[in-house]
């Protein structure tokens, strides 16, 4: 396993397992973050219309000098665009900001009731036209997925949802895995709110292995087979988060981390979000 390790999605498209997350990188910081990440070897960037970082991702990639097909770009359709039935328009705007004519992975950001099925059907058309290489969803619980699968022509390639050692979501993970839907972890470090990286067991393990708690957690995600999207706007931490391919956690260490689960959700709940 190395920074170029890719996972094969259910349509054969290969996705780099480690991505730079770009939610909440402050205005203007994204371009540099993307450039630093590319220098460190990252080739997958996760953005969204809602994050306001599509332009920065596009500019950072352009300034790096890499060819379009050397990077993997994920973006997402926002809830209001779904409600206003402007899926195609929003998709075109995302392409413009990203400075590209296709997206590698296009996701529904939240399962907006009554809207996610017609939205997905338009995404299927864009996929058939070759404008999107793979389609998927975020924040779908099992019942959302069951509803979608009743009409979907293509099984989603991924489901992106909050996952970290305090919120392992093992049931959802297994359900998706059985359907060939790959799991992507957002807030993989528990984001600062959960204080995950200060958990004594993780701090102790990190000291023992001569790593940081963040590196231990990223490595845990990788060994779980999860596509992991740690976000950072800080050069040292972007580099640090990529230095996770020269050690492995033992089965006991993986079990210890799995045992930290408390079903502690830090982000909004897909069952009752109000935006
Ligand atoms: P920063 O951008 O200043 O590096 P998550 O991806 O779980 O939401 O976590 C992202 C948060 O964790 C950001 O606030 C980010 O801050 C911080 N972060 C990212 N990488 C590390 C790291 N290696 N160690 C500590 N904090 C980190």
py3Dmol code that shows the C-alpha trace and the ligand (Angstrom):
import py3Dmol

protein = """\
ATOM      1  CA  UNK A   1       0.000   0.000   0.000  1.00  0.00           C
ATOM      2  CA  UNK A   2       1.312   3.477  -0.865  1.00  0.00           C
ATOM      3  CA  UNK A   3      -0.045   6.934  -1.592  1.00  0.00           C
ATOM      4  CA  UNK A   4      -0.923   5.792  -5.108  1.00  0.00           C
ATOM      5  CA  UNK A   5      -2.961   2.845  -3.882  1.00  0.00           C
ATOM      6  CA  UNK A   6      -6.277   2.759  -5.656  1.00  0.00           C
ATOM      7  CA  UNK A   7      -9.514   0.946  -5.011  1.00  0.00           C
ATOM      8  CA  UNK A   8     -11.614  -0.415  -7.841  1.00  0.00           C
ATOM      9  CA  UNK A   9     -15.187   0.899  -7.771  1.00  0.00           C
ATOM     10  CA  UNK A  10     -18.167  -1.209  -8.889  1.00  0.00           C
ATOM     11  CA  UNK A  11     -17.887   0.117 -12.467  1.00  0.00           C
ATOM     12  CA  UNK A  12     -14.147  -0.560 -12.745  1.00  0.00           C
ATOM     13  CA  UNK A  13     -13.048   3.063 -12.180  1.00  0.00           C
ATOM     14  CA  UNK A  14     -10.051   3.264  -9.861  1.00  0.00           C
ATOM     15  CA  UNK A  15     -10.066   5.770  -7.009  1.00  0.00           C
ATOM     16  CA  UNK A  16      -7.049   6.758  -4.898  1.00  0.00           C
ATOM     17  CA  UNK A  17      -7.782   5.596  -1.345  1.00  0.00           C
ATOM     18  CA  UNK A  18      -6.372   8.736   0.308  1.00  0.00           C
ATOM     19  CA  UNK A  19      -7.810  12.156  -0.595  1.00  0.00           C
ATOM     20  CA  UNK A  20      -7.403  15.672   0.650  1.00  0.00           C
ATOM     21  CA  UNK A  21     -10.696  16.831   2.167  1.00  0.00           C
ATOM     22  CA  UNK A  22     -11.416  20.505   1.522  1.00  0.00           C
ATOM     23  CA  UNK A  23     -14.498  21.369   3.612  1.00  0.00           C
ATOM     24  CA  UNK A  24     -13.918  24.381   5.848  1.00  0.00           C
ATOM     25  CA  UNK A  25     -10.522  25.311   4.412  1.00  0.00           C
ATOM     26  CA  UNK A  26     -10.746  29.063   4.709  1.00  0.00           C
ATOM     27  CA  UNK A  27     -11.131  31.298   1.688  1.00  0.00           C
ATOM     28  CA  UNK A  28      -8.010  31.476  -0.384  1.00  0.00           C
ATOM     29  CA  UNK A  29      -6.321  28.628   1.481  1.00  0.00           C
ATOM     30  CA  UNK A  30      -7.456  25.880  -0.832  1.00  0.00           C
ATOM     31  CA  UNK A  31      -5.124  26.635  -3.742  1.00  0.00           C
ATOM     32  CA  UNK A  32      -2.032  26.295  -1.572  1.00  0.00           C
ATOM     33  CA  UNK A  33      -3.433  23.284   0.275  1.00  0.00           C
ATOM     34  CA  UNK A  34      -3.987  21.491  -3.035  1.00  0.00           C
ATOM     35  CA  UNK A  35      -0.519  22.409  -4.304  1.00  0.00           C
ATOM     36  CA  UNK A  36       1.149  21.206  -1.091  1.00  0.00           C
ATOM     37  CA  UNK A  37      -0.903  18.026  -1.245  1.00  0.00           C
ATOM     38  CA  UNK A  38       0.141  17.361  -4.837  1.00  0.00           C
ATOM     39  CA  UNK A  39       3.799  17.845  -3.851  1.00  0.00           C
ATOM     40  CA  UNK A  40       3.240  15.333  -1.056  1.00  0.00           C
ATOM     41  CA  UNK A  41       1.784  12.847  -3.564  1.00  0.00           C
ATOM     42  CA  UNK A  42      -1.978  13.188  -3.104  1.00  0.00           C
ATOM     43  CA  UNK A  43      -3.920  12.729  -6.345  1.00  0.00           C
ATOM     44  CA  UNK A  44      -7.504  12.738  -5.061  1.00  0.00           C
ATOM     45  CA  UNK A  45      -9.366  15.896  -3.984  1.00  0.00           C
ATOM     46  CA  UNK A  46     -12.745  15.906  -2.321  1.00  0.00           C
ATOM     47  CA  UNK A  47     -14.791  19.078  -2.677  1.00  0.00           C
ATOM     48  CA  UNK A  48     -18.451  20.134  -2.921  1.00  0.00           C
ATOM     49  CA  UNK A  49     -20.516  23.004  -4.240  1.00  0.00           C
ATOM     50  CA  UNK A  50     -21.381  23.773  -0.621  1.00  0.00           C
ATOM     51  CA  UNK A  51     -17.754  24.047   0.559  1.00  0.00           C
ATOM     52  CA  UNK A  52     -16.851  26.910  -1.776  1.00  0.00           C
ATOM     53  CA  UNK A  53     -13.582  25.174  -2.512  1.00  0.00           C
ATOM     54  CA  UNK A  54     -14.201  23.933  -6.066  1.00  0.00           C
ATOM     55  CA  UNK A  55     -12.483  26.962  -7.562  1.00  0.00           C
ATOM     56  CA  UNK A  56      -9.472  26.533  -5.278  1.00  0.00           C
ATOM     57  CA  UNK A  57      -9.214  22.844  -6.129  1.00  0.00           C
ATOM     58  CA  UNK A  58      -9.387  23.633  -9.850  1.00  0.00           C
ATOM     59  CA  UNK A  59      -6.827  26.427  -9.599  1.00  0.00           C
ATOM     60  CA  UNK A  60      -4.467  24.386  -7.410  1.00  0.00           C
ATOM     61  CA  UNK A  61      -4.503  21.487  -9.870  1.00  0.00           C
ATOM     62  CA  UNK A  62      -3.999  23.845 -12.827  1.00  0.00           C
ATOM     63  CA  UNK A  63      -1.062  25.571 -11.113  1.00  0.00           C
ATOM     64  CA  UNK A  64       0.553  22.240 -10.226  1.00  0.00           C
ATOM     65  CA  UNK A  65       1.024  21.454 -13.912  1.00  0.00           C
ATOM     66  CA  UNK A  66      -0.464  17.968 -13.601  1.00  0.00           C
ATOM     67  CA  UNK A  67      -2.602  16.653 -16.452  1.00  0.00           C
ATOM     68  CA  UNK A  68      -6.303  16.323 -15.779  1.00  0.00           C
ATOM     69  CA  UNK A  69      -6.174  12.531 -15.969  1.00  0.00           C
ATOM     70  CA  UNK A  70      -3.464  12.405 -13.306  1.00  0.00           C
ATOM     71  CA  UNK A  71      -5.889  13.585 -10.629  1.00  0.00           C
ATOM     72  CA  UNK A  72      -9.196  12.319  -9.301  1.00  0.00           C
ATOM     73  CA  UNK A  73     -11.821  14.954  -8.464  1.00  0.00           C
ATOM     74  CA  UNK A  74     -14.901  14.341  -6.350  1.00  0.00           C
ATOM     75  CA  UNK A  75     -17.619  16.955  -5.978  1.00  0.00           C
ATOM     76  CA  UNK A  76     -21.217  17.020  -4.756  1.00  0.00           C
ATOM     77  CA  UNK A  77     -24.579  18.523  -5.612  1.00  0.00           C
ATOM     78  CA  UNK A  78     -25.996  20.790  -2.916  1.00  0.00           C
ATOM     79  CA  UNK A  79     -29.468  20.382  -1.378  1.00  0.00           C
ATOM     80  CA  UNK A  80     -30.957  23.677  -2.628  1.00  0.00           C
ATOM     81  CA  UNK A  81     -29.889  22.885  -6.188  1.00  0.00           C
ATOM     82  CA  UNK A  82     -31.728  19.577  -5.876  1.00  0.00           C
ATOM     83  CA  UNK A  83     -34.833  21.292  -4.497  1.00  0.00           C
ATOM     84  CA  UNK A  84     -34.766  23.928  -7.240  1.00  0.00           C
ATOM     85  CA  UNK A  85     -34.359  21.237  -9.896  1.00  0.00           C
ATOM     86  CA  UNK A  86     -31.164  22.696 -11.236  1.00  0.00           C
ATOM     87  CA  UNK A  87     -29.043  19.564 -11.137  1.00  0.00           C
ATOM     88  CA  UNK A  88     -27.630  19.989 -14.647  1.00  0.00           C
ATOM     89  CA  UNK A  89     -27.065  23.729 -14.190  1.00  0.00           C
ATOM     90  CA  UNK A  90     -25.317  23.158 -10.874  1.00  0.00           C
ATOM     91  CA  UNK A  91     -23.173  20.420 -12.411  1.00  0.00           C
ATOM     92  CA  UNK A  92     -22.097  22.765 -15.224  1.00  0.00           C
ATOM     93  CA  UNK A  93     -21.229  25.461 -12.672  1.00  0.00           C
ATOM     94  CA  UNK A  94     -19.114  22.975 -10.728  1.00  0.00           C
ATOM     95  CA  UNK A  95     -17.232  22.052 -13.915  1.00  0.00           C
ATOM     96  CA  UNK A  96     -16.585  25.728 -14.612  1.00  0.00           C
ATOM     97  CA  UNK A  97     -15.208  26.371 -11.148  1.00  0.00           C
ATOM     98  CA  UNK A  98     -13.107  23.216 -11.313  1.00  0.00           C
ATOM     99  CA  UNK A  99     -11.820  24.144 -14.759  1.00  0.00           C
ATOM    100  CA  UNK A 100     -12.608  20.751 -16.231  1.00  0.00           C
ATOM    101  CA  UNK A 101     -15.087  19.082 -18.561  1.00  0.00           C
ATOM    102  CA  UNK A 102     -15.736  15.989 -16.454  1.00  0.00           C
ATOM    103  CA  UNK A 103     -15.884  14.924 -12.826  1.00  0.00           C
ATOM    104  CA  UNK A 104     -14.440  11.635 -11.626  1.00  0.00           C
ATOM    105  CA  UNK A 105     -17.007  11.117  -8.882  1.00  0.00           C
ATOM    106  CA  UNK A 106     -20.237  13.081  -8.434  1.00  0.00           C
ATOM    107  CA  UNK A 107     -22.212  12.634  -5.235  1.00  0.00           C
ATOM    108  CA  UNK A 108     -25.575  13.579  -3.750  1.00  0.00           C
ATOM    109  CA  UNK A 109     -24.542  15.553  -0.654  1.00  0.00           C
ATOM    110  CA  UNK A 110     -27.590  14.799   1.538  1.00  0.00           C
ATOM    111  CA  UNK A 111     -30.622  12.516   1.087  1.00  0.00           C
ATOM    112  CA  UNK A 112     -33.188  15.283   0.587  1.00  0.00           C
ATOM    113  CA  UNK A 113     -36.578  13.544   0.773  1.00  0.00           C
ATOM    114  CA  UNK A 114     -38.494  13.594  -2.487  1.00  0.00           C
ATOM    115  CA  UNK A 115     -35.484  14.939  -4.380  1.00  0.00           C
ATOM    116  CA  UNK A 116     -32.707  12.404  -4.197  1.00  0.00           C
ATOM    117  CA  UNK A 117     -34.282   9.938  -6.626  1.00  0.00           C
ATOM    118  CA  UNK A 118     -34.961  12.400  -9.508  1.00  0.00           C
ATOM    119  CA  UNK A 119     -31.519  13.933  -8.873  1.00  0.00           C
ATOM    120  CA  UNK A 120     -29.844  10.559  -9.071  1.00  0.00           C
ATOM    121  CA  UNK A 121     -31.657   9.787 -12.322  1.00  0.00           C
ATOM    122  CA  UNK A 122     -30.231  12.948 -13.891  1.00  0.00           C
ATOM    123  CA  UNK A 123     -26.795  12.000 -12.594  1.00  0.00           C
ATOM    124  CA  UNK A 124     -27.236   8.604 -14.278  1.00  0.00           C
ATOM    125  CA  UNK A 125     -27.819  10.389 -17.584  1.00  0.00           C
ATOM    126  CA  UNK A 126     -24.704  12.542 -17.117  1.00  0.00           C
ATOM    127  CA  UNK A 127     -22.814   9.351 -16.292  1.00  0.00           C
ATOM    128  CA  UNK A 128     -24.064   7.694 -19.487  1.00  0.00           C
ATOM    129  CA  UNK A 129     -22.923  10.762 -21.430  1.00  0.00           C
ATOM    130  CA  UNK A 130     -19.414  10.283 -20.039  1.00  0.00           C
ATOM    131  CA  UNK A 131     -19.418  13.557 -18.121  1.00  0.00           C
ATOM    132  CA  UNK A 132     -19.057  11.762 -14.785  1.00  0.00           C
ATOM    133  CA  UNK A 133     -16.907   8.671 -14.362  1.00  0.00           C
ATOM    134  CA  UNK A 134     -18.724   7.355 -11.283  1.00  0.00           C
ATOM    135  CA  UNK A 135     -21.795   8.376  -9.296  1.00  0.00           C
ATOM    136  CA  UNK A 136     -22.666   7.943  -5.659  1.00  0.00           C
ATOM    137  CA  UNK A 137     -24.206   9.375  -2.524  1.00  0.00           C
ATOM    138  CA  UNK A 138     -23.349  10.801   0.891  1.00  0.00           C
ATOM    139  CA  UNK A 139     -25.055  10.507   4.242  1.00  0.00           C
ATOM    140  CA  UNK A 140     -27.321   7.686   3.107  1.00  0.00           C
ATOM    141  CA  UNK A 141     -28.540   5.339   5.807  1.00  0.00           C
ATOM    142  CA  UNK A 142     -29.735   1.889   4.863  1.00  0.00           C
ATOM    143  CA  UNK A 143     -33.366   2.929   4.279  1.00  0.00           C
ATOM    144  CA  UNK A 144     -32.312   5.791   1.960  1.00  0.00           C
ATOM    145  CA  UNK A 145     -30.217   3.334  -0.017  1.00  0.00           C
ATOM    146  CA  UNK A 146     -33.045   0.800  -0.184  1.00  0.00           C
ATOM    147  CA  UNK A 147     -35.389   3.462  -1.562  1.00  0.00           C
ATOM    148  CA  UNK A 148     -32.837   4.516  -4.170  1.00  0.00           C
ATOM    149  CA  UNK A 149     -31.979   0.976  -5.216  1.00  0.00           C
ATOM    150  CA  UNK A 150     -35.625   0.301  -6.096  1.00  0.00           C
ATOM    151  CA  UNK A 151     -35.233   2.585  -9.113  1.00  0.00           C
ATOM    152  CA  UNK A 152     -31.495   3.074  -9.665  1.00  0.00           C
ATOM    153  CA  UNK A 153     -30.105   1.811 -12.961  1.00  0.00           C
ATOM    154  CA  UNK A 154     -26.598   1.873 -11.487  1.00  0.00           C
ATOM    155  CA  UNK A 155     -25.763   0.934  -7.914  1.00  0.00           C
ATOM    156  CA  UNK A 156     -23.962   3.901  -6.314  1.00  0.00           C
ATOM    157  CA  UNK A 157     -20.194   3.499  -6.431  1.00  0.00           C
ATOM    158  CA  UNK A 158     -19.679   5.004  -2.970  1.00  0.00           C
ATOM    159  CA  UNK A 159     -21.472   6.193   0.131  1.00  0.00           C
ATOM    160  CA  UNK A 160     -19.627   8.981   1.953  1.00  0.00           C
ATOM    161  CA  UNK A 161     -20.588   9.442   5.600  1.00  0.00           C
ATOM    162  CA  UNK A 162     -19.147  10.391   8.969  1.00  0.00           C
ATOM    163  CA  UNK A 163     -16.762   7.682  10.093  1.00  0.00           C
ATOM    164  CA  UNK A 164     -14.042   7.746  12.740  1.00  0.00           C
ATOM    165  CA  UNK A 165     -13.051   5.554  15.680  1.00  0.00           C
ATOM    166  CA  UNK A 166     -15.786   7.047  17.903  1.00  0.00           C
ATOM    167  CA  UNK A 167     -18.409   6.521  15.164  1.00  0.00           C
ATOM    168  CA  UNK A 168     -17.477   3.390  13.263  1.00  0.00           C
ATOM    169  CA  UNK A 169     -20.935   2.777  11.728  1.00  0.00           C
ATOM    170  CA  UNK A 170     -20.152  -0.920  11.406  1.00  0.00           C
ATOM    171  CA  UNK A 171     -23.731  -1.887  10.418  1.00  0.00           C
ATOM    172  CA  UNK A 172     -23.930   0.611   7.560  1.00  0.00           C
ATOM    173  CA  UNK A 173     -20.399  -0.260   6.522  1.00  0.00           C
ATOM    174  CA  UNK A 174     -21.257  -3.957   6.229  1.00  0.00           C
ATOM    175  CA  UNK A 175     -24.546  -3.236   4.426  1.00  0.00           C
ATOM    176  CA  UNK A 176     -22.749  -1.125   1.791  1.00  0.00           C
ATOM    177  CA  UNK A 177     -19.862  -3.552   1.491  1.00  0.00           C
ATOM    178  CA  UNK A 178     -22.283  -6.413   0.745  1.00  0.00           C
ATOM    179  CA  UNK A 179     -23.750  -4.361  -2.130  1.00  0.00           C
ATOM    180  CA  UNK A 180     -20.318  -3.504  -3.562  1.00  0.00           C
ATOM    181  CA  UNK A 181     -20.683   0.151  -2.497  1.00  0.00           C
ATOM    182  CA  UNK A 182     -17.373   1.546  -1.228  1.00  0.00           C
ATOM    183  CA  UNK A 183     -17.275   3.509   1.996  1.00  0.00           C
ATOM    184  CA  UNK A 184     -15.773   6.958   2.172  1.00  0.00           C
ATOM    185  CA  UNK A 185     -15.045   8.510   5.574  1.00  0.00           C
ATOM    186  CA  UNK A 186     -15.657  12.182   6.198  1.00  0.00           C
ATOM    187  CA  UNK A 187     -14.543  13.785   9.463  1.00  0.00           C
ATOM    188  CA  UNK A 188     -12.116  10.865   9.549  1.00  0.00           C
ATOM    189  CA  UNK A 189     -10.088  12.474  12.343  1.00  0.00           C
ATOM    190  CA  UNK A 190     -13.231  13.108  14.346  1.00  0.00           C
ATOM    191  CA  UNK A 191     -12.777  16.791  13.498  1.00  0.00           C
ATOM    192  CA  UNK A 192     -11.542  18.845  16.486  1.00  0.00           C
ATOM    193  CA  UNK A 193     -14.964  18.828  18.155  1.00  0.00           C
ATOM    194  CA  UNK A 194     -14.839  15.155  19.145  1.00  0.00           C
ATOM    195  CA  UNK A 195     -11.414  15.486  20.779  1.00  0.00           C
ATOM    196  CA  UNK A 196     -10.750  12.109  19.231  1.00  0.00           C
ATOM    197  CA  UNK A 197      -7.059  12.764  18.724  1.00  0.00           C
ATOM    198  CA  UNK A 198      -6.707  13.353  22.482  1.00  0.00           C
ATOM    199  CA  UNK A 199      -8.197   9.979  23.408  1.00  0.00           C
ATOM    200  CA  UNK A 200      -5.677   8.432  25.860  1.00  0.00           C
ATOM    201  CA  UNK A 201      -5.642   5.022  24.148  1.00  0.00           C
ATOM    202  CA  UNK A 202      -4.832   6.655  20.805  1.00  0.00           C
ATOM    203  CA  UNK A 203      -2.209   8.973  22.282  1.00  0.00           C
ATOM    204  CA  UNK A 204      -0.564   6.003  23.990  1.00  0.00           C
ATOM    205  CA  UNK A 205      -0.611   3.900  20.829  1.00  0.00           C
ATOM    206  CA  UNK A 206       0.787   6.808  18.794  1.00  0.00           C
ATOM    207  CA  UNK A 207       3.639   7.283  21.268  1.00  0.00           C
ATOM    208  CA  UNK A 208       4.410   3.580  21.209  1.00  0.00           C
ATOM    209  CA  UNK A 209       4.561   3.562  17.398  1.00  0.00           C
ATOM    210  CA  UNK A 210       6.393   6.887  17.108  1.00  0.00           C
ATOM    211  CA  UNK A 211       3.511   8.409  15.099  1.00  0.00           C
ATOM    212  CA  UNK A 212       0.898  11.075  15.696  1.00  0.00           C
ATOM    213  CA  UNK A 213      -2.657  10.111  16.712  1.00  0.00           C
ATOM    214  CA  UNK A 214      -3.857  11.453  13.334  1.00  0.00           C
ATOM    215  CA  UNK A 215      -1.496   9.114  11.473  1.00  0.00           C
ATOM    216  CA  UNK A 216      -2.708   6.164  13.545  1.00  0.00           C
ATOM    217  CA  UNK A 217      -6.335   7.008  12.771  1.00  0.00           C
ATOM    218  CA  UNK A 218      -5.714   7.483   9.034  1.00  0.00           C
ATOM    219  CA  UNK A 219      -3.864   4.185   8.921  1.00  0.00           C
ATOM    220  CA  UNK A 220      -6.809   2.504  10.712  1.00  0.00           C
ATOM    221  CA  UNK A 221      -9.179   3.804   7.994  1.00  0.00           C
ATOM    222  CA  UNK A 222      -6.883   2.563   5.235  1.00  0.00           C
ATOM    223  CA  UNK A 223      -6.631  -0.898   6.756  1.00  0.00           C
ATOM    224  CA  UNK A 224     -10.445  -0.969   7.123  1.00  0.00           C
ATOM    225  CA  UNK A 225     -10.559  -0.594   3.322  1.00  0.00           C
ATOM    226  CA  UNK A 226     -12.166   2.839   3.604  1.00  0.00           C
ATOM    227  CA  UNK A 227     -11.530   5.745   1.242  1.00  0.00           C
ATOM    228  CA  UNK A 228     -10.307   8.394   3.656  1.00  0.00           C
ATOM    229  CA  UNK A 229     -10.546  12.173   3.252  1.00  0.00           C
ATOM    230  CA  UNK A 230      -8.625  13.955   6.029  1.00  0.00           C
ATOM    231  CA  UNK A 231      -8.860  17.682   5.579  1.00  0.00           C
ATOM    232  CA  UNK A 232      -6.220  20.225   6.416  1.00  0.00           C
ATOM    233  CA  UNK A 233      -5.191  23.647   5.223  1.00  0.00           C
ATOM    234  CA  UNK A 234      -1.833  23.375   6.983  1.00  0.00           C
ATOM    235  CA  UNK A 235       1.247  22.288   5.037  1.00  0.00           C
ATOM    236  CA  UNK A 236       2.878  20.255   7.815  1.00  0.00           C
ATOM    237  CA  UNK A 237      -0.339  18.426   8.628  1.00  0.00           C
ATOM    238  CA  UNK A 238      -1.108  17.764   4.942  1.00  0.00           C
ATOM    239  CA  UNK A 239       2.312  16.133   4.657  1.00  0.00           C
ATOM    240  CA  UNK A 240       1.976  14.351   7.995  1.00  0.00           C
ATOM    241  CA  UNK A 241      -1.384  12.874   6.955  1.00  0.00           C
ATOM    242  CA  UNK A 242       0.210  11.346   3.854  1.00  0.00           C
ATOM    243  CA  UNK A 243       3.014   9.642   5.799  1.00  0.00           C
ATOM    244  CA  UNK A 244       0.978   6.617   6.685  1.00  0.00           C
ATOM    245  CA  UNK A 245       2.256   4.042   4.222  1.00  0.00           C
ATOM    246  CA  UNK A 246       5.468   2.953   5.919  1.00  0.00           C
ATOM    247  CA  UNK A 247       3.936   1.181   8.903  1.00  0.00           C
ATOM    248  CA  UNK A 248       1.042  -1.155   9.619  1.00  0.00           C
ATOM    249  CA  UNK A 249      -1.236  -1.640  12.593  1.00  0.00           C
ATOM    250  CA  UNK A 250      -1.420  -5.141  14.028  1.00  0.00           C
ATOM    251  CA  UNK A 251      -4.714  -7.009  14.406  1.00  0.00           C
ATOM    252  CA  UNK A 252      -4.635  -6.188  18.141  1.00  0.00           C
ATOM    253  CA  UNK A 253      -4.089  -2.489  17.445  1.00  0.00           C
ATOM    254  CA  UNK A 254      -6.949  -2.475  14.915  1.00  0.00           C
ATOM    255  CA  UNK A 255      -9.204  -4.166  17.494  1.00  0.00           C
ATOM    256  CA  UNK A 256      -8.218  -1.626  20.132  1.00  0.00           C
ATOM    257  CA  UNK A 257      -9.216   1.244  17.836  1.00  0.00           C
ATOM    258  CA  UNK A 258     -12.460  -0.471  16.801  1.00  0.00           C
ATOM    259  CA  UNK A 259     -13.229  -0.746  20.512  1.00  0.00           C
ATOM    260  CA  UNK A 260     -13.268   3.057  20.899  1.00  0.00           C
ATOM    261  CA  UNK A 261     -16.640   3.293  19.155  1.00  0.00           C
ATOM    262  CA  UNK A 262     -19.262   5.255  21.116  1.00  0.00           C
ATOM    263  CA  UNK A 263     -21.628   6.062  18.218  1.00  0.00           C
ATOM    264  CA  UNK A 264     -20.595   9.655  18.848  1.00  0.00           C
ATOM    265  CA  UNK A 265     -21.839  11.697  15.919  1.00  0.00           C
ATOM    266  CA  UNK A 266     -20.311  15.153  15.569  1.00  0.00           C
ATOM    267  CA  UNK A 267     -21.928  16.273  12.333  1.00  0.00           C
ATOM    268  CA  UNK A 268     -25.608  16.542  11.384  1.00  0.00           C
ATOM    269  CA  UNK A 269     -27.759  13.431  11.451  1.00  0.00           C
ATOM    270  CA  UNK A 270     -29.079  12.193   8.068  1.00  0.00           C
ATOM    271  CA  UNK A 271     -32.368  11.327   9.816  1.00  0.00           C
ATOM    272  CA  UNK A 272     -33.157  14.921  10.811  1.00  0.00           C
ATOM    273  CA  UNK A 273     -30.996  17.503   9.075  1.00  0.00           C
ATOM    274  CA  UNK A 274     -32.745  20.823   8.457  1.00  0.00           C
ATOM    275  CA  UNK A 275     -30.796  22.479   5.635  1.00  0.00           C
TER     276      UNK A 275
END
"""
ligand_1 = """\
27
LIG
P -5.918 22.123 10.107
O -6.624 22.449 8.801
O -5.496 23.327 10.852
O -4.804 21.118 9.890
P -11.571 16.027 9.900
O -10.957 15.720 8.568
O -11.820 14.833 10.748
O -12.814 16.884 9.796
O -10.520 16.913 10.718
C -10.095 18.115 10.198
C -9.578 18.969 11.310
O -8.447 18.345 11.898
C -9.133 20.316 10.840
O -9.479 21.232 11.849
C -7.616 20.191 10.739
O -7.010 21.423 11.060
C -7.310 19.164 11.780
N -6.190 18.290 11.382
C -5.897 17.812 10.150
N -4.826 17.022 10.177
C -4.414 16.987 11.464
C -3.346 16.340 12.150
N -2.482 15.582 11.496
N -3.232 16.549 13.485
C -4.094 17.338 14.154
N -5.134 17.967 13.574
C -5.300 17.795 12.246
"""
view = py3Dmol.view(width=600, height=400)
view.addModel(protein, "pdb")
view.setStyle({"model": 0}, {"cartoon": {"style": "trace"}})
view.addModel(ligand_1, "xyz")
view.setStyle({"model": 1}, {"stick": {}})
view.zoomTo()
view.show()
